[in-house]
Amino acid sequence: MNHHYDVVIVGAGSMGMAAGYYLTKAKLRTLLIDAFDPPHVLGSHHGDTRIIRHAYGEGRNYVPLALRAQALWGELEAATGQTLFRQTGVISVNAPGTTFVEEVIASAEVYSLPLEVLTADEIRYRWPGISIPDSYRGTFEPTSGVLFSEACIRAYRSLIEASGATLLANTQVESIAPEQNGATVRTKSATYTADKLIVSAGAWVGKILSRAGLALPLAPTRKAVGWFEADEALYGAERFPAFSFNLPDEQYYGFPSIDGCGLKVGRHDAGQPVDPDQMNREFGVHAEDEGDLRQFLQRCMPQAAGRLKQGKICLYTYTPDEHFIIDRHPEFAHVAIAAGFSGHGFKFSSVVGEILAELAATGETQHDISMFSVQREALQGK
Ligand SMILES: Cc1cc2nc3c(=O)[nH]c(=O)nc-3n(C[C@H](O)[C@H](O)[C@H](O)COP(=O)(O)OP(=O)(O)OC[C@H]3O[C@@H](n4cnc5c(N)ncnc54)[C@H](O)[C@@H]3O)c2cc1C
């Protein structure tokens, strides 16, 4: 068996699977290796759904990438004939003094995105399931909505496998060794070499790279999400949007009840720093797993604070500034790194896959990724 490839991808989850698709489309001989069987429930992509927004509170520089990502999701739907996106719209509700909304509005203005700016009265009238004080305001973006994250990964995987590329599932990469003209990747039972390497192992990137001599300030963090029985007439996906709530000291996000699954809600801030190999994945071991979510619902969506239908534990991987790392290795330009997606990366995984494939194929990308530099100041000296 020939163990040399054009590109080896370490971690075939959200970012790695997308990269694998664009590389096989570009006819590069690609090997994808994943410790589990993606999509799976042990990393950062499970729980059915992820929000995609275009007007971007985390910074207007993300908007071109969000728009390109949305176009690529459409292409993936067309290539597979599957529904991967539901246009529910996204409402962002903001307490006075929170700055997120200002950047959402500014980014919509700069990029001429459709965005409605709403008072508390207008929000409560339009979505009677929302209960907020008069001082709150919000924005509604009608063109955005919900991605079916596990289905997206499955869709890329089916196209990769149909192309004849190799995906090794349930195979943990034990070490990587970048060299001047390539890289060596070791699993328990085999050694692979490649001209180019992509490291996209989610919450495990920090461990893998530090063993190869590159320390990055990445913080895997345990996060809880719950699905709650809700009044379907108020919170069903036919009439209720995906949402993000920026309260004075807390941030929540969530999804309408899709096909009666219940209203899904998660807390975006907080969570426990963890080692992903040691973490307790049982929902409810911390009182706040359900407690935080329920008190938010009781306060802001009271008719959705019903019985907990299911709860899941997932992983964020934070960088200190909560911006991504998408770059070449500082010493080995033929090694690309995609990491630190800080709880808002999934929507971009299609375009991140395109970027990683371009970096691996040509060393360059058509997209501006300067803000995701591995050498930026916020990542130094930690
Ligand atoms: C609860 C929750 C809600 C979220 N909501 C949103 C949202 O609404 N919108 C949004 O845009 N983003 C959201 N995110 C963030 C988004 O899901 C992540 O940013 C994204 O999935 C990260 O992708 P990734 O490829 O880095 O990680 P993953 O998808 O976890 O992929 C990493 C892969 O690497 C593999 N791997 C790890 N170690 C090894 C090894 N040694 N050898 C081989 N393979 C390995 C893993 O098995 C895994 O499959 C949310 C995240 C969570 C947890």
The ligand as an ORCA input file, in Angstrom:
! r2SCAN-3c Opt
* xyz 0 1
  C     -23.042     23.682     21.574
  C     -22.409     24.369     20.416
  C     -23.151     25.270     19.663
  C     -22.584     25.933     18.585
  N     -23.352     26.794     17.836
  C     -22.829     27.349     16.719
  C     -23.659     28.118     15.863
  O     -24.858     28.290     16.122
  N     -23.093     28.632     14.742
  C     -21.781     28.439     14.423
  O     -21.347     28.940     13.399
  N     -20.977     27.704     15.223
  C     -21.468     27.156     16.350
  N     -20.695     26.371     17.155
  C     -19.257     26.236     16.858
  C     -18.967     25.215     15.788
  O     -19.771     24.075     15.914
  C     -17.466     24.864     15.881
  O     -16.739     26.086     15.782
  C     -17.039     23.931     14.786
  O     -17.826     22.765     14.749
  C     -15.568     23.564     15.003
  O     -15.161     22.714     13.954
  P     -13.807     21.892     14.039
  O     -13.609     21.264     12.709
  O     -12.736     22.761     14.593
  O     -14.086     20.756     15.152
  P     -14.844     19.361     14.994
  O     -16.032     19.483     14.133
  O     -15.015     18.819     16.365
  O     -13.781     18.468     14.200
  C     -12.554     18.098     14.760
  C     -12.321     16.646     14.391
  O     -10.980     16.276     14.703
  C     -11.001     14.935     15.134
  N      -9.787     14.648     15.911
  C      -9.435     15.159     17.095
  N      -8.232     14.654     17.496
  C      -7.830     13.806     16.540
  C      -6.687     12.971     16.383
  N      -5.706     12.921     17.290
  N      -6.618     12.209     15.276
  C      -7.595     12.248     14.329
  N      -8.697     13.033     14.435
  C      -8.811     13.800     15.516
  C     -12.263     14.834     15.955
  O     -12.699     13.493     16.077
  C     -13.230     15.695     15.153
  O     -14.014     14.929     14.259
  C     -21.235     25.701     18.252
  C     -20.484     24.774     18.996
  C     -21.062     24.111     20.073
  C     -20.243     23.134     20.859
*
